[in-house]
Amino acid sequence: MIDKNSVWTGLLLGAVVPVVGFVVVEFIFNLLMDWGIMAEVSAGSGNRRYRTMLLIAICMNLIPFNLAKSRRWDQTLRGIVFPTLFYVAAWIYKFYGDLF
């Protein structure tokens, strides 16, 4: 049985949740475009939409973070923070020219 209050559990959650979150957000964006609710991606807004989808996917880590916080799983919280910081640093590195 996996210990729910461990750094390894947090590392796993912190690494997997944004990836799954990106797939879900991309599916929702494509579904909204197919239904005509959201405009198609143009050349100028394509990079911004991709950047936003990645940022929303990173923010999906707030869900397991808050669950672990409410259950006082401090080691899991610590594990979630490290991959989140890695993803944020990679996001800033990738879009540094667009942001600053």
Legacy VTK file of the C-alpha trace (Angstrom):
# vtk DataFile Version 3.0
C-alpha trace
ASCII
DATASET POLYDATA
POINTS 100 float
0.000 0.000 0.000
1.297 3.449 -0.885
1.815 5.847 2.000
-0.375 8.861 1.245
1.772 11.212 3.312
5.112 10.814 1.606
7.341 12.939 -0.563
7.236 10.315 -3.328
3.454 10.472 -3.505
3.665 14.241 -3.779
6.337 14.046 -6.474
4.176 11.636 -8.470
1.066 13.791 -8.097
2.968 16.987 -8.859
4.439 15.512 -12.037
1.358 13.718 -13.404
-1.512 16.109 -12.615
-0.304 18.950 -14.927
0.185 16.532 -17.817
-3.316 15.116 -17.409
-4.611 18.648 -16.844
-3.107 19.820 -20.134
-4.807 16.992 -22.019
-8.149 17.866 -20.394
-7.781 21.618 -21.044
-6.762 21.008 -24.656
-9.775 18.729 -25.127
-12.100 21.382 -23.679
-10.596 24.133 -25.865
-10.964 21.959 -28.994
-14.517 21.047 -28.033
-15.435 24.711 -27.587
-13.892 25.535 -30.980
-15.849 22.713 -32.646
-19.102 23.985 -31.126
-18.324 27.525 -32.309
-18.299 28.987 -28.795
-14.648 29.951 -29.012
-12.913 31.417 -32.050
-10.473 29.374 -34.092
-6.794 29.918 -33.392
-5.260 32.552 -35.631
-1.561 33.038 -36.269
-1.258 35.815 -33.684
-3.221 34.188 -30.882
-1.975 30.614 -31.256
1.086 31.117 -29.064
-0.919 32.937 -26.395
-3.539 30.185 -26.308
-0.855 27.496 -25.970
0.854 29.506 -23.215
-2.454 29.867 -21.383
-3.261 26.172 -21.667
0.126 25.283 -20.204
-0.347 27.727 -17.350
-3.803 26.355 -16.545
-2.353 22.835 -16.568
0.350 23.867 -14.092
-2.318 25.451 -11.893
-4.128 22.098 -11.782
-1.594 21.187 -9.085
-3.599 23.400 -6.741
-6.261 20.689 -6.516
-4.088 17.931 -4.971
-2.180 20.615 -3.049
-5.358 21.808 -1.309
-6.527 18.240 -0.678
-3.215 17.361 0.951
-3.262 20.595 2.936
-6.754 19.935 4.315
-5.698 16.431 5.377
-2.412 17.746 6.838
-0.195 15.588 4.652
2.851 17.800 4.987
5.270 15.466 3.223
2.934 15.160 0.240
2.704 18.951 0.081
6.472 19.146 0.006
6.573 16.630 -2.823
3.996 18.506 -4.901
5.922 21.766 -4.663
9.122 20.525 -6.367
7.638 19.405 -9.710
5.400 22.480 -9.717
8.415 24.752 -9.385
10.150 22.798 -12.150
7.137 23.219 -14.466
6.899 26.942 -13.660
10.622 27.430 -14.344
10.285 25.564 -17.661
7.236 27.669 -18.566
9.090 30.916 -17.832
12.148 29.709 -19.759
10.054 28.748 -22.789
8.033 31.979 -22.902
10.607 34.427 -21.522
10.807 36.389 -24.770
7.030 36.783 -24.947
6.683 37.795 -21.309
9.535 40.251 -20.777
LINES 1 101
100 0 1 2 3 4 5 6 7 8 9 10 11 12 13 14 15 16 17 18 19 20 21 22 23 24 25 26 27 28 29 30 31 32 33 34 35 36 37 38 39 40 41 42 43 44 45 46 47 48 49 50 51 52 53 54 55 56 57 58 59 60 61 62 63 64 65 66 67 68 69 70 71 72 73 74 75 76 77 78 79 80 81 82 83 84 85 86 87 88 89 90 91 92 93 94 95 96 97 98 99
